[in-house]
């Protein structure tokens, strides 16, 4: 049986216009707040899946690879909050056996590597790291629009030193832990579906960044292929509603989990709530 535990990896900020793309601020600001500078607050909420001797961590946060200006612009600090969060669960970074990256953007995987004394080192030295083959092959071909989201030095270090395994297709990765592939945000985004206590939890990553992004046309400007993203979201959220999956949000600062209902106008937030064991 899978035991699920939210793991905090820090917070960061995002321009509201970037987070909600073409949706007018008078609409999105009703459901997701922004400050006087139009800045929204986001979080990096990893998910620990414990199954016997295996400790699987979904995502790894940002790490410590950035100059002060970058940290200020993105509203995050260099901290060891991820390690501290694991320690609160009685685990060290050495205890993590697997790290699953939904994709390879900086805020999802860079925290699996730290820079100490000018040298890179693995945060989870005993772990196998996982991402999709489609995403890995996409990185060197990324357009100028997306290139800044990837850090090739870190990714190559993970490939060479972190036992990085490439997932070729959808299906079960571990017992009760399967993955789906989505291409609208970035090619080959892996979305984990994890079974626990008779329920299915969906780790939404950037497929659905916040509860405010549940409506089909509410996309972030970071989605490379908006039409594909809308089609993928519509199809998947219909399944989520029909099968009563629980959405677990990586980036929603205010909401950990939610359920969805399907209406004549498409998917709609049914209930939002804190994660419950």
N, C-alpha and C positions, 0 to 999 in steps of 0.2 A: 504493500500500500504506500502511496506517495504522501508524504507530509510536506505541506507548503508553508513557507515562511517569507514574508516580505523583507527585503534587505535594502536599507537606505544607502544610496551612493552620492548624495548631495543634491543641491538645487542649481538651477540656472535660469536665465531670463531669455525672452524672445520678444521681438517687436510684434505687436498685435496684428498689424497688417500682414506680416509674413506668416503668422500662425493661422490666419483665416482667409488669406488670399482675396478673392473677389467679394466675399461677404462684407457688407457695409458695417462699420463700427457700431452704429446705433442698434444693430441686431445682435452681433456677437458679444458686445459688452454687457448685454443683459444677462448672459449666461456664463461668461468667463471674464473676470475683472482685469482691468489694466490701470496703471498709475497715470499720473499727469503727463508723463512722457510717452504714453501709449505702450509701455512695457508690461508684458504679462509674466507671471511667475510659473515656472515649470519645475518638475522634480525628476530625479532619476531613481526609479523604484525597481530594483532588481527583484528576482524571485528565486528563492532557494528551494530546491526539490530534494528532499531526503528520502532515499529508498535503500534500506539496509546499509551496506558499507559505502554506498555511492552517494555523494553530495554534488548535485548538479546546480550550478548557478546560471541563471539566464541574465545576460548582460553584465557589464563591468564598470560603467561610468566613464569618466573623462581622463583620469590620471593627472600627471603633473608636468605636462609637456609644453606649457604655453607662456609667452611673455605677458607682462602685466597688462598691456593694452588689450590683448585678446581676452584675458580673464575679466577685465572690466566690461568689455563690450558684451560678453556673454553671461555676465552676472554669476560667475562661479569662482571658487577659491581652490587653492591646492590644499587638500586635507587628506587625512587617512580615515575618513568617515566610513568607507566601505569595510575596511578591516575592523574598525570599531564595532560596526553593526554585526559583523560575523562573530566577533568576540562575545557580544551580548547573547548570542545563541550557543555559546560554548564551543565555537569552532575557530580555528585559525585559517589563514589563507592556504596553509599546507594541506588542510583537510579537504579542500575542494578537488574533486576527481574529474569534473567536466565543467567547461564553461561554454554555453551556447550563445552565439551572437546572432541576433535577428538579422543584422546587416553590419556593414563595416564603417558606418559614419562615426565620426570622432566621439560623439556622446554615448555611443553604445559599446565600443570595444577598446578605446585607448586606455581605459583604466586597468586593463589586464597586463599592462607594461608600465613600469616606472623608470625614471631616469635618475640615477644616483651617481654623482661624481662624473657626469658626462657620459655614463655608460647605461645602456638599457638592461633591465632585468625583469624576469617574469614575476608577477605578483602571485601567481598560482603555479608554483614550480612542478607540482605533481599532477597537474590537470591536462587532460586532452581538451583542446579547443576546437569548436565546431562552427562552421558557417556554410552557406550554400556554395556549390561550385559555380552557379550562375552569377552570384554576387562577386565572387573572387575573380572570375574572368571579365566581369564588367569594369572593375576598378581601373585597369590601365587604359581602358577605352572611354572613361568618363569624360563628358563634355566639360568645357570651361565653367559652366554653371555649377557643376557638382564637385569639381576637383578639390576645392578647399575643404570638403567634408572628409576626405581621405588623407591619411598620413602614411605614405608608402614605407617609410623607414620602420614604423611600428608594425605595420602589416607584414612586411618581409621578415622582421624579427620573430613574429608569432609563427610564421610559416616554417622558419628554419629552426627555432628553438622551442616552440610551444606545442609541438605535435598537433599541428592544425590539420583537421580532417574536413574534407569537403563533401557536403551532402548533395547527392546528385538528383534525388527525387523525393517526393512527398512520402510520408509513411511513418511508421513507428521507429523512433530513434533509441528509446529506452522503454522498458515495460511501463505501460500507461502514460507514455510521453511521445506524442506524435507531432509532426511538423507539416505545415502547409506552405506553399510557395506563392508569393504575390509580387507583381512587377510594376505596379503603378507608382509607388513611391520611389523605388529604385529596383532594378532587376534582381530577382532572387531574394527578396526579403523573406526570411523564415518566420512564420508565426507558430509558436508552440501551443498545443492543446494538451492539457495535463489533467489526468483523472485523479480525483481525490475524494474519498468519502462519498462515493456515489454521484459526484458532480463533475462536470467538465469545465475547467477554467481556461480561458483564452488569454494569452499574454499578447496584448494588442500592439505593442511597440508603436511604429509610426503608421500602421494601417489605420488606426483610430487613436490619435494622440490623447484626446480628452473626451469626456462625455459630450461636449459641445460639437464634436465632429461626427456624431452618430448620423445625423441627416446626410443623405447621399451627396448633395452638392456642397456640403461644408468640408472643404479640403484645405490643407496647408499649401502655401506657395512652394514648399520644398518638394512636393510630389512632382516627379519628372514628367509623368504621363497622366494628366488629369482625367482624361476620358477613361483610360484603363483603370485608374484608381477608383473612379465612381462605379464602373461595372463590377469590379472585384468586390467592392464594399457592399453593393446592393445584393449580389449573389450570396456573399458570406453571411451578412447580417440576417438575411431571410432564414438561413440555416440556424443561426444563433437563436433567433426568436422561436423557431419551430421546436428546437431541441433544448431550449431553456439553458443554454450555456451561460456561464458567468464571465463577463469581461473584466480582466485585471489590467489596469492602466499603468503603463510605465511612466508617463509624463504628466498626468493630471495632478496638479498640486493639491487640489481640493477633494478629489474623489479617488478611492482605491478600486472599487468594484461597482459593477452595474449589470442589470439585465435589460433586455430589449424586447419590445413587442412590435409586430408587423401590422401596419395600418394601411388604409387605402392610399395614403400619401407616402408609404414606405416605412422604414424603420423609425422607431421613436423610443426615447428613454422610458423604461418602465419603472425601474427603481434603482437608486444609487445608495451605496452603503459601504461602511468600512469592511475590510477583509475579516472574515470570521472563520476560525479554525473549526 
